[in-house]
Amino acid sequence: MIRYLTKRLLMMIPLLLGITLITFTVIHLAPGEPVEMQVAMNPKVSAEARQRLREFYGLDKPLPVQYGNWLKRLAHLDFGNSFAPDNRPVIDKIKERIPVTVSLNLIALCIEFGLAIPIGILAAIHRNSLLDKGITIFVFVGFAVPTFWLALLLMYFFGVKLGWLPISGLHSLGSEQWGLLARLWDLAKHLVLPLAVASFGSLAGLSRFMRSTMLEVIGQDYIVTARAKGLSERAVIFRHALRNALLPVITLLGFSLPGLIGGSVIFETIFAIPGLGQLFYQGQELVSSEGIRLLESSDLRRSWPQ
């Protein structure tokens, strides 16, 4: 067992290097470069200034050298300093934001699987019934509705029109002075809409997958044998069929995480939640303005080669 685990851990090293190489290559295959993104909106920037900015970022060096420098900084978790006015290290900002994003994604994942499994079981048990057709319509709606549109619709209806739920942030203004229960209730109200948006799309797909898996298991011979022995339908479904039907669904757990984290950019930005998704979006906005500031910075001019 130890030998097997050691072998698997050693195999992760070339795998991680391959992932970094592919990521670095794809970034450079994309049209444009960071310098162009920073100065594209400033027609006064000359070609010489663009070249000096490339030298400042090390983009004038050969790609193998750039990859080596990038990999070395990545190994040390050195992501540089933020383009924001505070100029703080990026890793510090990530440490501050990551608990919020991870917590929201874990809660959303529990909601998805907690609702998708019983919905899929009900649809499989009542196949071709009115309930099954209603769930099918729900699934198609879940696949078709864009996340950002659903978020705006929920914000308008429950937040603006009815005034039942807050539409931004995680805490109300002045909630620090409230008692523990009041703060928890306030946090719960702030999480309703973001979690609903984060869970809706994946919930539809998972429930449909659970239905298909359950139907496949119900048709197996050992299920027919269990029913022939006189077992109740409840025992057949939950004691025998559900165990095997859950195995393919559990494998989807790993595939659901990237989608949730990617979706965090949308709902965290819309609902102004201080997580990694909002940080990523804000970082993209800061790139352009920082490029212009660097071009006018005396520190950059002193670092230019003479």
N, C-alpha and C positions, 0 to 999 in steps of 0.2 A: 504493500500500500504506500509506504513512504517513497519507494522508488518510482512508483507511478505518479504520485503527486509532484515529486521533484522534476520528473520529465515534463509534466504538463506545465509547471511553472516556468521551466526553461524555454519551452516552446512559445510562451507568451512574449518573450523578448523580441524575437524576429517579427512576431505578429504586430507588436506595438510599433516597432520601427517601420514596418510596412505601412501601417495606418498613417503614421506621421509623414512618410514619404508621399503617399497618395494625396493626403491633405495638402501638403506643401505644393505638390505638382498641380493639383486642381486649382488652387488659389492663383498660381501664376499663369495657368491656361486661360483663366477668365479674362475678358477684355478689360483694358485699363489697368491702373495701378493706384496705390494709395495717394501718390502725388497728384495724379490727375483728378482724383475725387476731391482733393483738398483745394485745388486751385481752379477747377473747371468753371466756377461761377465768378471768377475775377479776371476780366479780360486784360487787366494791366500787368499781369505777371508775364515776365519775359521768359524766353527759352533758357537763358543763363540762370535765372532764378529757379526754374524748374529743375535744372541739372544740379544746382547746389543743394536743393532740397532732397534730391535723390541721393546725393552723396552723404547728406546728414543722416538719412535713414539707412544707409548702407546698401541701397538698391542698385548702385553702380557696380558692385562686386559680382563675380561669377556666381551662378546659381548654386554650385556645390558649396562655395564658401558661405553664401547666405543660408543654405540649409543647415550647415554645421553650426553657425552662430545661433540660428533659430532653435535648433535641437538642444544646444547647450543651455540656452536660457529657459527653454521649456522644461528641461530636466531639473532645473533649480527653481521651478515655479516663478520665474522672473518674467512677468508679463508687462513690465515697464510701468510708467506712471500714467495716470489718467489725463485725458485732454481737458477735463473739467477745470474750472478755476482753482479748485483746492489742490490739484496736482498730486493727489495721493497715489500710492502704489495700487495697481489694479487688483492684486491679490487680496489686499485688505478689504476692498469694496466687495469682492466676491465672497469673502468670509462673512461679511455682514449680511449679504443678501441671500446666500444659499440656504440658510435654515427656513426662510419663508417659502421659497420655491419648493424645496423638498417636502416640507410639511403639507403644503397645498396639494402637491402631486400625489402624495401617499393617501391623503384623505379622498381625493378624487378617484384614485385607483380602488380604494375600498368601496366607494359608492358604486363604481362601475360594476365590479364583480359581485357586490352584494345584491344589486338589482338585476343584472343581466342573467345570472344563473337561475333565479326563480322565474323570471319572465320567459327564458328559453324553455324551462321545464314545462311551464303551463302551456306554451305554444305547441310543444311536442305532444303533450298528453291530449290536448284538445285540437288535434290536427284537423285542418280544413273547417274548423268551426268559426263562428262569428268572432270569438276571442282571438283566434289565430289570425284571422284576416285583419282585425284591428291592430294587432301587434305588428303585422307585416307593413301596414300603412305607416305606423310609428317608425319602423326601421327605415323605410324609404325617405320619410321626412327628415330623419336624423342624418342620413347620408347627403341629402340635397341642400339642407340649410347651411349657409356659410356661418362660420363661428362669429365673425365680427358683426354680421347683421343680426344674429340672434342676441348677442350681447347688447347691442344698441336698442333692440326691441324690448328686451327685458328691463333695461335701465329706464326707458321711457314709460313703460306700463306700470312697473312695480315701484319705481323710484320717483318719477316725475308726476305721473298721472294719479296714482293712488297714494304715493308717499309712505308706503309700507316699509321699504327697505332702503338703506343708504346705497349710493351708487359709486362711491370712490373710497379708497384707502382701507385701512384695517381697523381704525379706531375713530371715534367721534372726537371733536374738539373739546378739550377739557376732561376727557375720560380718565386722566391720571388721578383725578381727585375723587373718583367714585370708589365704591366698595368692590370687593372681588367678584361677587355674583353679578353686579351691574356691568363690570368690565367684560366678563365672560359672555353675558347676554349681548352686549354691544358688538363684541368680536364675532359672535355667531351670526348676527344679522348682517354684518359686513361680508361674511363668507358665503352667504346663500347664493347670491347671483354669480360670483366667480366660479364656485364649485359646480353650479348648474351648467354653466357654459362649458367648463372644462370636461364635464362627464357626459354631456348629451350625445355628442357624435360617436364616441367610442362605445357608449352604452348600447346604441342601436346595433352596431356591428357585432359586439360580443353576444348580445342576446340572440341574434340570428345564427351565429356560429354555434351557440349552445343548443339551439333548437335542432340544427342539422346533426350535431353529434349525438344528441339524445335520441333522435329518430333512428339513427344507424344502430345504436346499442339496443334499443327496444326490439329491433327486428332480429336480434341474435337468437340462436337456438337455446342458450342457457336461460334466457328470459322466458321463452315459451315453456321450458321445463319447470321453472320456478312457479309459473302460473298454474301449470298442470298439477303441481304438488299441493295446490290449495292455498298458497300464500296470498295474503291480502295485496291489493293493488298498491297500497302505500308502501308495504315492505318490498315489493318487487321494484318499485321506482327508486326509493331512497336507499334501500340496503344493497341492492344488486346493480341496478342500471346506473345510478348516479355516480358511483365510485369510478366506473370505467369511462363514463362520459366526461368526467372532470379532467382526466389526464390530458387530452388535447387542448382543453381550455387553459389549463395552467401553463402550458408551453407558450401561450400568447402573452403571458405576464411580462416576459423580457422584451417582447416587441411593442408592448403598450407604453413602456417608459419613454422611449425617444419621442413618440408622438405627443405625450403629455408635456414633456419638457419643451418641445418645439412650440406647442400651443400656448405655453406660458408667455411667450412674447406678445401674443395677441391679447389674452384676457388680462394680463398684468398691466399692459399699457393702457387698455381701455378703462379698466377699473382703478388705475393709479395705485397699484399694489407694489410696495417696495421690494421686489424680488429680482432674480437674475434676468427674467424676461424684460422687465422695464429697464434694467441697467444696460442690457444689450441694445435696446432701442435708443436709449439716450446716448450711448456711445457712438452710434452711427450718426446721430445729429451733430455731435461734437467734432467729428473728423474734419468736416469742411471748414468750420470756423477756426479750428486750431491750425490748419495749414496756412491760412492767411496770416494768423498771428505770428507763426514761426517765421514767415517770410519777412516780417517787419521787426523781428526780435533782434536785439543787439547780441544776445547770447549765440544765436545761430550764425550771425555774420562773423563773430569771433571764431566760430568753429569751422567756417568754410576754409578750404585749402587756398592758400595765396598763390 
